[in-house]
Amino acid sequence: MDLVYFVLICAGMTQILCFGTIFDAIRPKYHFFHCPMCMGFWVGAFVWSLSPYTELFTFDYGFITGFLLGCLSSGTSYMMNMLISDTGLQLEVNGAEVENVARNN
């Protein structure tokens, strides 16, 4: 259950930092701050560093654990960003939206 909480917290924080309109005025224009994969890694490392201060998840405080959790956060944040948008699930088949494929058949 620790990993589920960790992944959901990281994905939510990454979405807010990359795309939240509340940060539009102060978010730098660099690619890093708009990339859920890049930001997801550092969010994961940051959230891992909070492990001693929360009871939601407990991870050891080793450097390798922090790196691996940053990688996990990066991958899952990117994957969730690719699957879910503001309008719901993003489903595509070979580059064509599923709705368009269903209408043509």
C-alpha positions, 0 to 999 in steps of 0.5 A: 500500500505504501507504493500506491500512496507514493505513486498517487502523491507523486503523480498529483504533485507532478500534475499540479507543478507542470500544468496547474494554472496556479503556478503559471505566473511563476513557472519558468519557461524551461522544458523541465518545468513542463515535462511530467517525466523530468519533474516526476523524477524530482518530485519522487525524490522530494516525496521520498525525502519526506518519508521520515515525516509521514505515516503514509509510507515508510522507505529507508533513507538510502540513496539508491532507494531515493533514486529508484523511487524517483525513477518510479515516480517519473515513469508513473507520472508520465504514464498517467499524464499520457493516459488521463487528460482534462477531458478523461481517458486518452485512448488511441489506436495506431495514432487515431482516436478510438472514437474515430475508429468506432465511427468508421466501422 
